[in-house]
């Protein structure tokens, strides 16, 4: 097993990276909505991420494994990942793919935006996807 840091990838090069990787790791200290995690899930890849990636639904759906941000944490989680049975990793990836399709697909997001705008214009009740601070 090996870890490769490729730096920024775009277009077909990025798609090729997702197709050929065994897993995706994002040990981030802070994210808004990490598109790279959604992309990895779209390719049905198991994801290791920190809670700071702000995708708790990934952990809830068992589509992601929790990783810390220290070198030791990352080392331990990578070792566990490399030791995991392939069938288990495939299932994690499948759950990620299902999560993206059910929760983050453009069709669903567009519907939420439409409902939100309709509500803002005085029609209907407040949508569940709208949060007030």
N, C-alpha and C positions, 0 to 999 in steps of 0.2 A: 504494500500500500504506500501511496505517496501523496503529498500535498503540493499543489502547484499554484503559485501566485502569478496570474497572467496580467494583472493590471486591467485598465479599461478595455472592453470589447464592444463592438458595435455590429449591427446588421447580421449578416450570415456568420461572421466569426463568433459572435455572441451565441447565436442559435446552435452552432456546432459545439461550443463549450458546454452548453446545457445538455445537448443530446449525448455527449460523450462522458460527462462527469458521473461519478457514482453518488455524490451527495453535494449539498451546498451548505457552506458555513458562513454565518454572519455574526461574529462576536462583537456587536456594536454597543457603544455606550449610550447612544441616543439616535432614534429614528422617528420620523413622522409616520409615513406609510412606505415601508421599504419595497419598492417595485421589484427589486431583484429577488426577494423572497417569493412574491406572487409569481414571478416568471419561473423560478425553480419549481414551484408547485405545479404550474401549468405544464411543465415537462415531466411531472410525476416523480420528482426527485425528493428524497428525504432531506429535510432541512434541520440544521443545528443553528439555533439562534438564542439570543439573550431575551429576557423579558422586556428590555429596553427597546426592542424592535417594535413594540406596541401592536403586536398581533396575538393577543391572548387566545383568540379563537383557534389559532394553530395548535397551541398546547391542548386546549379543550377537545379538539377534534383528533388528537393524537396524530397530527400531521407534522409535528415538529418535536425535536428533542431540545431540552434546555441546556445551554452552555453558558459558562461564566466568562469573565473577561481577562482573568489572569492566565499567564502562560501555563501554569499547572492545571487549571481548570480546562483549558482548551486541549492540552495534551491528554488528560484523562478521558475527555469526551471523544476525542478522535480515536483513541485506543479502543474505547467501547464501540464506536461506530465500525471500525475496521474488524472487530471481533464478532459483530452481530451477524446472524444468519442472513443470507441474501433475501430470503423470503420475508423476513421481518422488515427489512429496509424497503422492499418492494411495496409492502402493505402501507408503510408510512407514506411513501410517495403517492400511492393511490389515494389515500385519504387527503393529501394535499391537493391533488388534482380535483377531487370532488369538492373540496372547500372553495377553491378558486371558481369552479363552475357554478356553484350554488350561491356564493356570497359576493364574489368580486368580478363576475363577468360584466362586460360593458352593457349588455342588455338589462341586467338587474340594476346597475348603477344609473343608467338612463331613466329607468322607471322610477327610481327613488328621487331623482332630480325633478322629474315631471310632477310627481305627487307633491313634492316640497313646494315647487313654484305654484301649483294650483292652490295649496293651502295658504301660501303667502298672499295670494290674490283673493282670499276670502272663501275659498271652496273647501268644504270637508273639514275633518278633524286633523289635528297635528299628526303627521306621519311618525311612525316608530323610528325611522332613520334620522330624525331631526333631534338634535340635542341642544338644550339651552344651558348656558353657563351660569 
